[in-house]
Amino acid sequence: MEETARLQRVLEKVASGVLSPQEAVLQLKQEPFQDLGYAKVDFHRAFRQGSQEIIYGAGKTTDQIIGILQAMKQRDCHNVLVTRLSEEAAAVISSAAPMDYHKDAKIGVAFPAPHPSLGKIVIVTGGTSDIPVAEEAAITAECLGNQVARLYDVGVAGIHRLLRNLDTLTSARVIVAVAGMEGALASVVGGLVACPVIAVPTSVGYGANFGGLSALLSMLNSCASGVSVVNIDNGFGAGFLASRINQMGGLS
């Protein structure tokens, strides 16, 4: 393949002394993408960022998603995430590319294959209604090679449910706290553990919740140290960030 041949030429130049290792790394970080006209598929993202390109499904046609997936398959990509994907679109895409579809999370995993499971990320939700966003985070983290534990419906309205799972919480390297309403769960969890907590406000709640804005502001104003916040309903962003944190340095 063209990219393999290009990589070989760079390595040959390093071996012959024409390029220094530092210059070679710089060239490799600037590898080209494939221009499909409607998308520019970045095949070298895994080298630069540690994970391959992830497809945001909303707003794309099924033909566009299939085209991107076919291009990625030619580069032997596996476990390609397609987020915010409707069930109808997933059914069409699955006929052209093998895909595991997770309805609640609205996320598809194309060309599924075994992957490592490292460290420990714990996903907690305030209520059952928060599970779709939590599942987006969980599946994202799992496909990026992390061990994920789920603690659902353990919100502050019945805080004994959360406290009964302290062993699970304190064994985590990262925790993702997903909650709507007033979003108090993130502060409570942040006050119980020594690891980073990623707070995800959801749009779950009554009118004064303002579509998740009240939870977002509560989480941003958390009095517990070590709590960071992603955007409303952004389970993918939380799962991706949790993976980054979990895989930094040595794993327990």
C-alpha positions as CSV (number, residue, x, y, z in Angstrom):
1,M,0.0,0.0,0.0
2,E,1.1,3.6,-0.7
3,E,1.3,4.6,3.0
4,T,3.4,1.5,3.8
5,A,5.8,2.3,1.0
6,R,6.1,5.9,2.2
7,L,6.8,4.7,5.8
8,Q,9.4,2.3,4.4
9,R,11.1,5.2,2.5
10,V,11.2,7.3,5.6
11,L,12.7,4.5,7.7
12,E,15.3,3.8,5.0
13,K,16.4,7.4,5.1
14,V,16.8,7.1,8.9
15,A,18.9,4.0,8.5
16,S,21.1,5.6,5.9
17,G,21.6,8.7,8.0
18,V,19.9,11.0,5.5
19,L,17.1,11.8,8.1
20,S,17.5,12.1,11.9
21,P,15.0,10.2,14.0
22,Q,13.5,13.5,15.1
23,E,13.0,14.6,11.5
24,A,11.4,11.2,10.7
25,V,9.0,11.6,13.5
26,L,8.0,15.1,12.3
27,Q,7.4,13.7,8.8
28,L,5.3,10.8,10.1
29,K,3.2,13.2,12.1
30,Q,2.4,15.1,8.9
31,E,1.1,12.0,7.0
32,P,-1.6,12.8,4.4
33,F,-5.2,12.0,4.7
34,Q,-7.5,10.5,2.1
35,D,-9.8,13.0,0.4
36,L,-13.2,11.4,-0.4
37,G,-14.6,14.8,-1.6
38,Y,-17.2,15.0,1.2
39,A,-14.7,13.9,3.9
40,K,-11.0,13.9,4.5
41,V,-10.2,10.7,6.4
42,D,-7.3,11.0,8.7
43,F,-5.5,7.6,8.9
44,H,-2.6,8.9,10.9
45,R,-4.6,10.1,13.9
46,A,-3.8,7.0,15.9
47,F,-0.1,7.9,15.6
48,R,-0.6,11.5,16.6
49,Q,-3.3,11.1,19.2
50,G,-3.4,7.4,20.2
51,S,-6.7,6.5,18.7
52,Q,-8.1,6.3,15.2
53,E,-10.6,8.7,13.7
54,I,-14.2,8.5,15.1
55,I,-17.1,9.2,12.9
56,Y,-19.9,11.6,14.1
57,G,-22.9,10.1,12.5
58,A,-25.5,12.9,12.9
59,G,-25.8,15.0,9.8
60,K,-24.1,12.5,7.5
61,T,-25.9,10.4,4.9
62,T,-25.6,6.6,5.1
63,D,-23.7,6.6,1.8
64,Q,-21.1,9.0,3.3
65,I,-20.7,6.9,6.4
66,I,-20.3,3.8,4.4
67,G,-17.7,5.5,2.2
68,I,-15.7,6.6,5.2
69,L,-15.9,3.1,6.7
70,Q,-14.8,1.4,3.5
71,A,-11.8,3.7,3.3
72,M,-10.9,2.9,6.9
73,K,-11.4,-0.8,6.3
74,Q,-8.8,-0.7,3.4
75,R,-6.3,0.5,6.1
76,D,-7.3,-2.5,8.3
77,C,-9.1,-0.3,10.9
78,H,-11.2,-2.2,13.5
79,N,-13.7,-1.1,16.2
80,V,-14.5,2.1,14.4
81,L,-16.9,4.2,16.4
82,V,-19.9,5.9,14.7
83,T,-21.6,8.1,17.3
84,R,-25.1,9.7,17.3
85,L,-26.3,7.1,14.8
86,S,-30.0,6.4,14.3
87,E,-31.3,2.8,14.4
88,E,-32.5,3.2,10.8
89,A,-29.2,4.4,9.5
90,A,-27.4,1.6,11.4
91,A,-29.5,-1.0,9.7
92,V,-28.6,0.4,6.2
93,I,-24.9,0.7,7.1
94,S,-24.7,-2.8,8.6
95,S,-25.6,-4.3,5.2
96,A,-22.3,-2.8,3.8
97,A,-20.0,-3.0,6.9
98,P,-20.2,-5.4,9.9
99,M,-21.4,-3.3,12.8
100,D,-22.5,-3.9,16.4
101,Y,-25.2,-1.3,17.1
102,H,-26.1,-0.1,20.6
103,K,-29.6,1.4,20.4
104,D,-29.7,3.2,23.8
105,A,-26.4,4.9,23.2
106,K,-27.0,5.5,19.5
107,I,-23.5,4.3,18.8
108,G,-22.2,1.8,16.3
109,V,-18.9,-0.2,16.4
110,A,-17.9,-1.1,12.8
111,F,-15.6,-4.0,12.1
112,P,-15.7,-5.3,15.7
113,A,-12.7,-7.2,16.9
114,P,-11.2,-8.2,20.3
115,H,-9.4,-5.4,22.0
116,P,-7.4,-5.0,25.2
117,S,-9.1,-4.1,28.5
118,L,-6.9,-2.0,30.7
119,G,-7.2,-0.1,34.0
120,K,-10.6,0.7,35.4
121,I,-13.1,3.4,34.5
122,V,-16.3,3.5,36.5
123,I,-19.4,5.1,35.0
124,V,-22.1,6.2,37.5
125,T,-25.5,7.7,36.8
126,G,-27.9,9.7,38.9
127,G,-31.0,7.9,37.4
128,T,-32.1,5.4,34.8
129,S,-33.0,8.2,32.4
130,D,-29.3,9.1,32.3
131,I,-28.3,5.7,31.0
132,P,-28.3,6.5,27.2
133,V,-25.6,9.2,27.8
134,A,-23.7,6.9,30.2
135,E,-23.7,4.1,27.7
136,E,-22.2,6.3,25.0
137,A,-19.4,7.0,27.5
138,A,-19.0,3.4,28.5
139,I,-19.0,1.9,25.0
140,T,-16.6,4.6,23.8
141,A,-14.2,3.8,26.6
142,E,-14.5,0.1,26.1
143,C,-13.7,0.3,22.4
144,L,-10.7,2.4,23.2
145,G,-9.3,-0.4,25.3
146,N,-10.4,0.2,28.8
147,Q,-12.1,-1.9,31.5
148,V,-15.4,-0.3,32.4
149,A,-17.7,-0.9,35.4
150,R,-21.2,0.5,35.5
151,L,-23.1,1.8,38.5
152,Y,-26.5,3.1,37.4
153,D,-29.3,4.8,39.2
154,V,-27.3,5.7,42.3
155,G,-28.2,9.4,42.6
156,V,-28.5,11.6,45.6
157,A,-32.2,11.1,46.1
158,G,-31.2,7.7,47.5
159,I,-27.6,8.2,48.4
160,H,-27.3,4.9,50.3
161,R,-27.3,3.2,46.9
162,L,-24.1,5.1,46.0
163,L,-22.4,4.5,49.4
164,R,-23.0,0.8,49.2
165,N,-20.6,0.8,46.2
166,L,-17.7,2.6,47.7
167,D,-15.3,-0.3,47.0
168,T,-16.0,0.0,43.3
169,L,-15.7,3.8,43.3
170,T,-12.4,3.8,45.2
171,S,-10.8,1.2,43.0
172,A,-11.3,3.3,39.8
173,R,-8.6,5.2,38.0
174,V,-11.2,7.5,36.5
175,I,-14.9,8.0,37.2
176,V,-17.5,9.4,34.8
177,A,-20.5,10.9,36.7
178,V,-23.6,11.3,34.6
179,A,-26.6,13.2,35.9
180,G,-29.4,15.6,35.1
181,M,-31.8,17.5,37.3
182,E,-29.4,19.6,39.6
183,G,-26.4,17.5,38.8
184,A,-25.3,17.0,42.4
185,L,-23.9,13.5,41.8
186,A,-20.6,14.8,40.5
187,S,-19.8,16.7,43.7
188,V,-20.8,13.9,45.9
189,V,-18.6,11.4,44.0
190,G,-15.8,13.9,43.9
191,G,-15.8,14.2,47.6
192,L,-15.5,10.4,48.1
193,V,-12.6,9.4,45.8
194,A,-9.0,10.3,45.0
195,C,-9.1,9.8,41.2
196,P,-10.2,12.3,38.6
197,V,-14.0,12.7,38.1
198,I,-15.5,13.7,34.7
199,A,-18.9,15.2,35.1
200,V,-21.5,14.8,32.3
201,P,-24.6,17.0,32.7
202,T,-27.6,15.5,30.9
203,S,-30.8,17.2,29.6
204,V,-32.9,15.0,31.9
205,G,-35.1,17.1,34.1
206,Y,-38.2,19.4,34.4
207,G,-38.6,22.9,33.0
208,A,-36.2,24.7,35.3
209,N,-33.5,22.2,34.3
210,F,-33.3,24.3,31.0
211,G,-32.3,21.3,28.9
212,G,-29.3,20.4,31.1
213,L,-28.1,23.9,31.8
214,S,-28.8,23.8,35.5
215,A,-26.8,20.5,35.8
216,L,-24.0,22.0,33.8
217,L,-23.7,25.0,36.0
218,S,-23.9,23.0,39.2
219,M,-21.1,20.7,38.0
220,L,-19.0,23.7,36.9
221,N,-19.4,25.1,40.4
222,S,-18.6,21.9,42.2
223,C,-17.0,22.4,45.6
224,A,-15.2,19.0,45.3
225,S,-11.7,19.2,43.8
226,G,-10.7,17.1,40.9
227,V,-14.0,17.4,39.0
228,S,-13.9,18.4,35.3
229,V,-17.0,18.9,33.1
230,V,-17.9,18.1,29.5
231,N,-20.8,19.5,27.5
232,I,-24.4,18.6,28.0
233,D,-25.2,14.9,27.0
234,N,-21.6,14.5,25.7
235,G,-21.1,10.9,26.8
236,F,-18.6,10.4,23.9
237,G,-16.4,13.2,25.1
238,A,-16.4,11.9,28.6
239,G,-15.6,8.4,27.6
240,F,-12.8,9.5,25.4
241,L,-11.2,11.8,28.0
242,A,-11.6,9.0,30.6
243,S,-9.7,6.7,28.3
244,R,-6.9,9.2,27.9
245,I,-6.5,9.6,31.7
246,N,-6.8,5.9,32.3
247,Q,-4.0,5.0,29.8
248,M,-1.5,7.6,30.9
249,G,1.6,6.1,32.6
250,G,1.5,2.7,34.3
251,L,-1.8,0.9,34.9
252,S,-2.8,-0.7,38.1
